[in-house]
């Protein structure tokens, strides 16, 4: 009988883990608190009505039938690896191998309820759309979009989507002929937001802001979000009719009630093979627990970033490593050598290709073509996962 693997989380990392573990013949159960997977990278076009909610969602039950894994909709409450049990709202689950892919929590900010985010609950993307539509109906307004940081672990800072939504809003307003009726502002507490992309990219971003007439407020701590303004230190305030803010990630609340080893930001410590290794004197060294994606504490250079393609690499490696363990093989695949930044940053009328590794950092403008390239990736992601087309190696 094949071993049973329990996967927590129905996002990029969880789904990829399920697909590859099934390929290797394991019995797989995936627990998700949503009945669909949400393709966050393409949700940036929901606020500007270029895509619908359904366009960036896929039913997990359809994916479970296609790939042959069991799907359970439940809410994870705690993980007890010493007991080899997962406690959920409706049931307690046993496992032989566990893959944790439940994402991360969010940094707390005073007045955060007065903001909306493109990287949180999927439904908020529709609220952003409604607010933008309302301001367009009024004929003008002030819109502020930005992101925050986590001084304890900067790997889970989502800056790209803030830039993308802001640039796409600019493009939409320009097409409507009312851009001059709106004040757009980008904000972030760090002095050089986007620095992990490299110095050349930073310079190009400044050129973008100037060319598009987007104001910028950076380098000052955010003190509070109010209903109609953002308050920074040194008595700086930005008035806004719509505040979109992407809080940096920290450890998922589930880990507070679990026995997994955590770093100071609350992410789970793993080795290069995505495996949790406990240091208890009175317990076995390994518990067959693997953590992938945003839940994990990544090791690597200061500029490292948690991205979807890294999460999928970790998922595929984990499936292979579990297979190797079962076969008694010493073969293992690590994630560290794959750490890089890779994205196509969309602007509505084009995009920029961003890549950074230990050897180089580049940002290449891709007018017009870049926009459709990212659209094409979204189409490919959905259709390849649904087995309506072949999968490209490594994607």
C-alpha positions in Angstrom: 0.0 0.0 0.0 1.3 3.4 -0.9 2.0 5.9 1.9 -0.5 8.6 2.6 0.5 12.3 2.3 -1.6 15.1 3.9 -1.2 18.6 2.3 -2.4 21.7 4.0 -3.2 24.6 1.7 -4.7 24.9 -1.8 -2.5 27.6 -3.3 0.4 27.4 -5.7 2.7 25.3 -3.4 -0.1 23.0 -2.1 -1.5 22.2 -5.6 2.0 21.6 -7.1 2.8 19.3 -4.2 -0.4 17.3 -4.8 0.2 17.0 -8.5 3.7 15.6 -8.2 3.1 13.4 -5.2 0.3 11.8 -7.2 2.6 11.3 -10.1 4.9 9.4 -7.8 2.0 7.1 -6.7 1.2 8.4 -3.2 -2.3 8.7 -1.8 -2.8 12.4 -1.4 -5.3 14.4 0.6 -5.3 18.2 0.3 -7.1 20.3 2.9 -8.0 23.9 1.9 -10.2 26.5 3.5 -11.3 27.6 0.0 -12.9 25.5 -2.7 -10.8 27.2 -5.4 -7.2 28.2 -6.2 -6.8 31.9 -6.8 -4.1 32.9 -9.3 -2.8 36.0 -7.4 -0.3 37.2 -10.1 -3.2 37.8 -12.6 -5.6 39.2 -10.1 -3.9 42.6 -10.6 -6.3 43.2 -13.5 -9.5 42.7 -11.4 -9.5 46.3 -10.0 -9.3 47.7 -13.6 -12.0 45.3 -14.9 -9.7 43.7 -17.4 -10.4 40.3 -16.0 -13.1 38.8 -13.8 -12.9 36.9 -10.5 -13.7 33.7 -12.4 -10.9 34.4 -14.8 -8.3 34.0 -12.1 -9.9 31.2 -10.1 -10.0 27.4 -10.7 -12.3 25.0 -8.8 -10.2 22.7 -6.6 -12.7 19.8 -7.0 -12.1 19.8 -10.7 -8.4 19.8 -10.2 -8.7 17.0 -7.6 -10.6 14.8 -10.2 -8.1 15.6 -12.9 -5.0 14.8 -10.8 -6.5 12.1 -8.5 -6.1 13.6 -5.1 -8.7 13.8 -2.3 -10.0 17.3 -1.5 -11.3 18.3 1.9 -12.6 21.8 2.7 -11.8 22.5 6.3 -10.0 25.1 8.4 -6.6 24.2 9.9 -6.3 25.2 13.6 -3.1 23.5 14.8 -0.3 21.1 13.8 1.0 18.7 16.4 4.0 17.0 14.6 5.0 15.1 17.7 1.6 13.4 17.6 1.5 13.3 13.8 -1.9 14.9 13.8 -3.5 18.0 12.3 -6.4 19.6 14.2 -9.0 21.2 12.0 -12.3 22.9 12.7 -14.3 19.7 11.7 -11.9 16.8 12.3 -8.5 15.6 13.5 -6.4 14.2 10.7 -3.5 11.7 10.9 -0.8 11.4 8.3 2.3 9.5 7.4 3.9 12.5 5.6 2.7 16.1 6.0 3.3 19.0 3.6 2.5 22.4 5.0 1.6 25.1 2.4 -0.9 27.4 4.2 0.9 30.6 3.3 1.6 33.3 5.9 0.0 35.8 8.2 0.1 39.6 7.8 1.9 42.3 9.8 -0.5 44.3 12.1 -0.8 48.0 11.5 -3.0 50.5 13.3 -6.1 51.2 11.3 -5.5 48.4 8.8 -9.2 47.9 8.5 -9.3 51.2 6.6 -7.2 49.7 3.8 -7.8 47.1 1.0 -5.2 44.7 -0.4 -4.6 42.8 -3.6 -2.6 40.1 -1.8 -5.1 39.1 0.9 -8.6 37.7 0.8 -9.4 37.3 -2.9 -12.8 39.1 -2.4 -10.9 42.3 -1.6 -9.9 42.6 -5.2 -13.6 43.2 -6.1 -13.9 45.8 -3.3 -10.9 47.7 -4.9 -12.6 47.5 -8.2 -15.9 48.9 -6.8 -14.1 51.8 -5.2 -12.2 52.7 -8.3 -15.4 52.5 -10.4 -17.1 54.8 -7.8 -14.3 57.3 -8.1 -14.5 57.2 -11.9 -18.2 57.8 -11.7 -17.5 60.9 -9.5 -15.1 62.1 -12.0 -11.9 62.2 -9.9 -10.2 61.5 -6.6 -7.1 60.6 -4.7 -5.7 57.0 -4.7 -2.8 55.8 -2.6 -1.2 52.4 -3.1 1.8 50.9 -1.3 3.3 48.1 0.8 5.0 47.5 4.1 8.0 45.7 5.4 8.9 43.2 8.1 12.3 44.0 9.8 12.5 40.5 11.2 12.2 38.8 7.8 12.1 40.7 4.5 11.6 37.7 2.3 7.8 37.9 2.4 7.4 41.5 1.3 5.0 41.9 -1.7 6.0 45.0 -3.6 5.5 44.0 -7.2 1.7 43.8 -7.1 1.4 47.3 -5.6 3.4 48.7 -8.5 1.4 46.7 -11.0 -2.1 47.7 -9.7 -1.0 51.4 -9.5 0.4 51.4 -13.0 -2.7 49.7 -14.4 -5.0 52.2 -12.7 -3.0 55.0 -14.3 -3.3 53.3 -17.7 -7.1 52.9 -17.3 -7.6 56.5 -16.2 -5.5 57.7 -19.1 -7.5 55.6 -21.6 -10.7 57.1 -20.2 -9.2 60.6 -20.6 -9.6 61.5 -16.9 -6.0 60.9 -15.6 -5.6 64.6 -14.8 -8.6 64.4 -12.5 -6.8 61.9 -10.2 -3.9 62.2 -7.8 -2.0 58.9 -7.6 0.5 58.3 -4.8 2.9 55.4 -4.1 4.0 54.9 -0.5 6.3 52.6 1.5 8.1 52.9 4.8 11.5 51.8 3.5 13.9 54.4 1.9 14.4 52.3 -1.2 11.3 50.2 -1.9 12.1 47.6 -4.6 15.8 47.6 -3.8 15.9 43.8 -3.9 15.4 44.1 -7.7 18.8 45.8 -8.1 20.1 49.4 -8.5 19.2 49.6 -12.2 15.6 48.6 -11.4 15.4 51.2 -8.7 16.4 53.9 -11.2 13.9 52.7 -13.8 11.1 52.7 -11.2 11.8 56.4 -10.4 11.6 57.2 -14.1 8.2 55.4 -14.2 6.9 57.5 -11.4 8.0 60.8 -12.9 6.8 59.9 -16.4 3.4 58.8 -15.1 3.1 61.7 -12.7 2.8 59.4 -9.6 3.7 61.0 -6.3 6.0 59.1 -4.0 6.2 59.0 -0.2 9.0 56.7 1.1 11.4 56.4 4.0 9.0 57.3 6.8 7.4 54.9 9.3 3.6 54.3 8.8 1.9 55.3 12.1 -1.8 54.8 11.2 -4.3 54.3 8.5 -7.4 56.4 8.8 -10.5 56.2 6.7 -9.4 59.1 4.4 -5.6 59.4 5.1 -2.3 57.7 5.9 -0.4 59.1 8.8 3.4 58.8 8.8 6.1 59.9 11.3 7.3 63.5 11.3 3.7 64.7 10.9 3.4 63.6 7.3 0.0 62.8 6.0 -1.4 61.6 2.6 -5.1 62.1 2.0 -6.8 59.4 0.0 -10.2 58.2 -1.1 -8.8 54.7 -1.6 -5.9 53.1 0.2 -4.5 49.9 -1.1 -1.9 48.5 1.2 0.0 45.2 1.0 1.2 44.3 4.5 4.4 42.3 4.7 4.0 38.6 5.7 4.8 37.0 9.0 4.1 33.6 10.5 0.6 32.1 10.0 -1.6 32.1 13.1 -1.8 28.3 12.9 1.9 28.1 13.9 1.2 29.8 17.2 -0.8 26.8 18.3 1.6 24.2 16.8 4.9 22.6 17.8 6.9 23.4 14.7 10.3 25.3 15.1 9.9 29.0 14.1 12.2 31.9 13.4 11.6 35.2 15.1 9.1 36.3 12.4 7.0 33.1 12.9 8.0 31.2 9.8 8.9 27.5 10.0 12.6 26.5 10.1 13.4 23.9 7.4 16.6 22.5 5.9 17.5 22.8 2.2 15.2 19.9 1.4 12.1 21.7 2.8 12.1 19.2 5.7 11.4 20.2 9.3 14.1 18.9 11.7 13.3 19.0 15.4 16.0 19.2 18.0 14.1 17.5 20.9 16.4 15.3 22.9 13.7 12.8 23.8 12.2 12.4 20.3 13.1 11.1 16.9 15.1 13.5 14.7 12.6 13.5 11.8 8.9 13.7 11.7 8.1 13.5 8.0 7.0 17.1 7.9 7.8 19.4 5.0 7.1 23.1 4.6 6.9 24.8 1.3 6.1 28.3 0.0 5.3 31.3 2.1 5.1 29.3 5.3 8.8 28.5 5.3 11.7 30.4 6.7 13.9 30.8 3.6 17.7 30.8 3.8 19.7 32.8 1.3 20.9 36.3 0.3 19.4 39.4 1.8 17.5 40.1 -1.4 15.7 36.8 -1.5 11.9 36.9 -2.1 9.1 34.4 -1.8 7.5 34.0 -5.2 5.2 31.6 -6.8 7.9 29.9 -9.0 10.1 29.3 -5.9 7.1 27.8 -4.1 6.5 25.4 -7.0 10.2 24.4 -7.0 10.0 23.7 -3.3 6.8 21.7 -3.9 8.3 19.6 -6.7 11.5 19.0 -4.7 9.5 17.9 -1.6 7.6 15.4 -3.7 10.8 14.0 -5.0 12.4 13.9 -1.6 9.5 12.1 -0.1 9.7 9.6 -2.9 13.5 9.1 -2.3 12.9 8.6 1.4 10.3 5.9 0.7 12.7 4.2 -1.8 15.6 4.3 0.7 17.6 6.5 -1.6 20.0 9.2 -0.5 19.0 11.4 -3.5 17.7 14.8 -2.4 16.9 18.1 -4.1 17.4 21.4 -2.4 15.7 24.8 -3.0 18.6 27.1 -2.1 20.3 26.9 -5.5 17.0 28.0 -7.2 16.7 31.3 -5.2 16.2 34.1 -7.6 13.8 36.9 -8.4 11.8 36.4 -11.6 8.8 38.4 -12.6 7.1 40.2 -15.4 5.9 43.5 -13.9 2.8 44.6 -15.8 1.8 48.3 -16.4 -1.3 47.8 -18.5 0.2 49.0 -21.7 3.4 46.9 -21.4 5.6 45.4 -18.8 9.2 45.1 -17.5 11.1 41.8 -17.2 12.8 41.6 -13.8 15.5 39.0 -12.9 18.0 38.9 -10.1 20.4 36.2 -9.0 23.8 36.1 -7.3 25.4 36.9 -10.6 23.2 39.7 -12.1 20.3 42.0 -11.7 18.4 43.1 -14.7 15.2 45.0 -15.6 14.2 45.1 -19.3 11.2 47.2 -20.5 8.8 45.3 -22.7 6.3 47.8 -24.3 3.0 46.2 -25.3 4.4 42.7 -25.8 5.2 42.4 -22.1 1.5 42.9 -21.1 0.4 40.1 -23.4 3.2 37.9 -22.3 1.9 38.1 -18.7 -1.6 37.5 -20.0 -0.3 34.5 -21.8 1.3 33.1 -18.7 -2.0 33.3 -16.9 -3.7 31.4 -19.7 -0.9 28.8 -19.7 -1.0 28.4 -15.9 -4.7 27.6 -15.8 -4.8 25.4 -18.9 -1.7 23.4 -18.0 -3.0 22.7 -14.5 -6.3 21.6 -16.0 -4.4 19.3 -18.4 -5.9 21.1 -21.4 -2.3 21.5 -22.7 1.2 20.2 -22.1 3.4 21.6 -19.3 6.7 23.3 -20.2 9.7 21.9 -18.3 10.1 23.7 -15.0 6.9 25.6 -15.3 
